[in-house]
Amino acid sequence: MLKSLLNIIKAFRLLSPKNKNLNSEEEFYSAFNAMKSGVWIIDKEQRILKSNKAAERLFNQNNVEIIGKKCWKIVHGTDQPIKECPLLKAGQSLQQESMELQINDRWFEVVVDPILDSCGKPSKYIHIITDITDSKMAAAELSVQSQRIKTFFNSINDAIFIHPLKQEGFEPFVEVNDIACKRYGYTHDELMKLSAPDITARPDVNGHAAPDCRKTLLEKRQLVFETSHIKKSGETFPVEINSNIFHQNGKPYILAVVRDITNRKIAEKELRKSEQAFRNLFDNHTAVKLIIDPDTGRIVSANKAAGDFYGWPCTTLTQMNINQINIKPPDEIKKLMENAKIQERILFNFQHRLADGSIRDVEVFSSGVEINGRQYLHSIIHDITEQKKAAKDMEELRIQNWHLKKQESLSRMAGAIAHHFNNHLMGIMGNLELSLKSIDRGDSPLKNITKSMQTAQNAAKINGLMLTYLGKNTLGKMQIDMSKVCSMTLPLLRASLPVNIVLEADFPAQGPMVYGNENQIQQLVTNLVTNAAESYPKKGTIYLNVKVVFATDIPKKYRFPVDWQPDHDDYACITVADFGYGIEAQNIEKIFDPFFSTKATGRGLDLPVVLGIAQANNGVITVESKLGEGSTFRFFTPVVAQSNSQ
């Protein structure tokens, strides 16, 4: 623009009133006023001779107000030129001078060009003032953006290199970031004198020559590859290079982001070692092991022990699905695998089919394991077929032993019953025989008949106790207050105990309420207290109490009947405890057998009757005893609401 203007000015300067080419002057003025920048022609006394339309608009003054004024009066509103005034400098330097200045909130560029006369002295000046606010703001924004880019460029933790892309050969880098300088050990100036081959190792860390990927990069525009680089110190290290092509001013450049992957390579090496160790442990372990995909059931891997156990080669097993081995329905297997996938560890008992068609009982311990980012099940399989068979045999032996014990108990009970009834029958028969002789002599048989009746009643009593033991006496049940029933029994109990035995009782004022037979409950308490008294050789104390307990508090060990299970939440508990002889562990399971007793004074039916009463009243008896430390018997029966009277 300036060159064109000067050419026009020079042409205009040659014009004179004598020149007939007036059209040139008109054309000049037309161009002069059409310029977007404000233009003045200033004489050598720094007065404005000519002003175009743009200058009038720029300073909001017409030609009359501008012509003849000093330029600094119009531009700055001052009587003196400003420091570094380009008009004064152009008069001294005899060449173009310029400056940028800010007026209010706008920025302007002022360019002054001297027009020299034939003596080489300024005769006029061309003064051009252009509003550069928009370009100034754009430049400032560009500077800010450039600074941001530079900050980002240097904040990246990977080395960045920019160099021109050529078909052949390499040119020095045109830019590198701070991390590149730090990582490679060069200063910025040193690194800017190098090119890509100067920092590339040959061969690379894998023993191969570093690749020249320019052709591939031109085709794909982006390329990621691994190689090795050399630091200034000569140290070689592995890198991953992510290269991209971009263009600037029509020229192609490569932006290479270089990441130091030394730690990753070390981690990969360690991972390979770990995987190899796992593989060796997996393959050579004596336990049967399978790796299973829980989503599909596919067997991913099988060790040598698995091949030996199942009878298929490992290569065949890894082409099979767990559904071909596990005999459970596929839907059930899938559900179980989903549970195993969620939980850290889980234990299963399955039946697995072998290659020969036989079925084996197995115990499977499965836990989640991650392989290549996917979740699998690591399953350890134990063959428990023989163990289960042994357990079954043990159970059969236990049942046989139980039957033998019961047979022994029944034999003992049958012998005792026969003995008791034989004694009573002999007494009845003897008294009846004496009665007949008395009649023959004419004497009264009443005395002998009465003795026969008493003996028959004793036999009937034994029969009743046996029925109670069997739990057959269930008549006369009603809602009763357990504490009240026990309290009513206390006077008779204390009167019947030896003088050296103390009975201490602890009952609630009222309740608990139970549904049962009052006489049977009193009989149960009497038998337990009598049994406790007989455990003391000379003197001792018996403790009797009543309370309410939760079903979960009822002991599970030495519970009689052994198959009893609670069906209520709350239970009334009668406890009878002593610190006498105690019971040997091997005898605890026998004490409720009829006519079994370790005491010389034992009658053989006290505790069996207690068990029968417990069964008849929907209850259970528990025993805790240690030889030499005493015994604790507890009777539990369900608590009922008081309103539920029968």
Secondary structure, DSSP 4 states (H G I P E B T S, - for coil): -HHHHHHHHHHHHT--TT---HHHHHHHHHHHHH-SSEEEEEETTSBEEEE-HHHHHHHT--HHHHTTSBHHHHHT--SSPPTT-HHHHHHHHSS-EEEEEEETTEEEEEEEEEEE-TTSSEEEEEEEEEE-HHHHHHHHHHHHHHHHHHHHHHH-SSEEEEEE--SSS-PPPSEE-HHHHHHHT--HHHHHT--HHHHB-SS-TTSSPPP--HHHHHHHSEEEEEEEEE-TTS-EEEEEEEEEEEEETTEEEEEEEEEE-HHHHHHHHHHHHHHHHHHHHHHH-SSEEEEE-TTT-BEEEE-HHHHHHHSS-HHHHTTSBGGGTB-S-HHHHHHHHHHHHHSSEEEEEEEEE-TTS-EEEEEEEEEEEEETTEEEEEEEEEE-HHHHHHHHHHHHHHHHHHHHHHHHHHHHHHHHHHHHHHHHHHHHHHHHHHHHHHHHHT---HHHHHHHHHHHHHHHHHHHHHHHHTT----S-EEEEHHHHHHHHHHHHHHHS-TTEEEEEE--SS--EEEE-HHHHHHHHHHHHHHHHTT-SS-EEEEEEEEEEEGGGS--TTEESTT----SSEEEEEEEEE-SS---GGGGGGTTSTT--SSTT--S-HHHHHHHHHHHTT-EEEEEEETTTEEEEEEEEEB--TT---
